[in-house]
Amino acid sequence: MKPEHQEIARVWWLSAVLAPLAVYFLATRGDYTIADSVDLFVHEMGHLVFAPLGLPLRMAGGTILQLIVPAGLAWYAYLHDYRVSAQLFLFWLGHSLINVSVYVANARAQELPLVSLAGGGDNIMHDWHWMLNGLGLLEFDIAIGIGFWVAGGLAFVASIVAPRWMF
């Protein structure tokens, strides 16, 4: 292999792996994978982290942490020149946004099985139903969910083209 081809392969190999995964996650939005388990864990931890700050932040805290963790890790990795890690964390942010899009779009229907760290039961609140209802935006749950899906797609694109501006 020519040296210039080796350099291209060295820089773009991860993008070649991530591109079909991005297409898969965008196309199968709502299909549960192991990656969703990671998102769910971080999301539920967000409720615990933000709980002392009151109900509104406790409810939003799941999504806040779910998005801040991969975004913050991507930013940290980028600043410290950990290029592959930055690219992977940016991809994780895209996946997390897709995951949130499913949850938001379900606010009115409330058909997703929800998790409660407080023992479950029938009185588990759907975060996004509570938040959108309180803001008078519940009727726009699907549109807002689509917005998160688009943002996830943009994060996927950024993660795939990242070598263009990181290397």
N, C-alpha and C positions, 0 to 999 in steps of 0.2 A: 504494500500500500504506500502511495506517495505521502510524503510528510504533510502536505496541505490537506490531504484526505484524512490522515490520522488526527490532525488538529480539529477538523470538522466533526469527526466521530467523537473525539474527546469532549468537545463542547456541547454537542447536541444529542448525545445518546439518551439522556434522561428525558428530554422533550419527546423523543420518539416513543418512549415507554408511556409517558403521561398523556399524550394526545389521545390514544384509543381509550384510555381509562376515563378521560374527561368526557368523551363522546358517550361512553357507557353510562356514566353517572348522570349526565344531562338527559339522556334518552330514557333511563329507567327510574327517574325521579320517584321516590316513594318506595322503591324496592329496598328492603332492609339488608345491609351488608355488615361485615365486621367493622368497617369504618364508621358506620352509624353508631355502633356500640361505644366507640371512643368519643364521638360527639356527645352522645347521651351522658356518658360519665362526666365529661367536662361541664355539660349543661347543668346537670344536677348539683355538681359542686358549686356552680355559680349561685344557685339558690341559697346554699349554706353560707357562702362568702358574703353575699349581699343582705342576708336576713336581718342582721342588726341595724340596717339602715332604713327599715320600714317596709311595709307591704309593697308599695310601688316598685321599689328597687329590688326587693326579693323576687317579685314576679318577673321583672325584666332581667334580673341578674343571671338567670340561666343562659339566655341568649347573649347577653353582654359578654360573659366569660367565654362562652362557646366561640365567639368571634374574636375576642381580644387575645386569647391564648395563641391561636395559630398566626394571627396578624403580628402580635408582639414578637413571637419567635422568629417569624420571617424577617421582620425588621432588624432584630438583634443579629441574626445570622448574616444578613446583608451588610450591616455595619461592620461586622468582624470578618468579612470576606469569606464566609462559609457558604460558598455559592450553591453547592448541591443541597445543603440544608435549607437555604433560603428558598430555593425553587420548590422543594418538597413541602415546606411550611406554607408557602403561597398556594400550592395545590390543595393542601389541607383546608385552608381558608375557603377556597372555592367549594370544596365538598361540604364544609360546614354551612356555608350559605345555602347550598341546595337542600341540606337537611332542614335548616330553619324555614325554607320556603314551603316545605311540606307541612310543617307544624302551623305556620301562619295561615295557609290556605285552608286549614282544617278548623279554624276558629269557630265558625258557625256550626258546622256539622258535628264537631267533637267526636269523630269516629276513631281516632287513633287511641291505642291503648296507652294510658299514661302511667308514669312511675311516681310513687310517693315514698320519700325517705321517712315519712312519719307513720308508715304502717298501712297506707292504702285506704281502701273503702270506697264508697260511692261519692264521697264529698271531695274528691281530688279536683282542684281547679285547673282548668286549661289556661296556661299563662296568656296566650295570645287572645283567647276569648275575653278574659278579664281585662287585658290592656286595651284591646281595640274597642270593646264595649264602653270602657271608661272614657275613651277619647272620642266616642261617637263615630267610630270608623269600622264597626263590625261588618257592615254590609260590603266593605271593600277588602275583606280578608283574602279573596282569591287574587285580586289585582295586586295587593301588597305582596302576597306570596310569589306571584310572577315576577315582581320587582326583585325579590331576593334571589329567585332562580336566575334572572338575567345577571345580577351582580355576581352570582356564583360562576356563571359562564365567563364573565369578564375576568374574574380571578383565575379561572382555568387558562384562559388565553394568555394572561400576563405570566402565569407560571411556565407556560410552554414557550413563549418568546423571550423569557427572562435571559437566556444566554446571550441574546443580542445586545443587551445593555449591561450585563454583569461580567462578561468576559472580555 
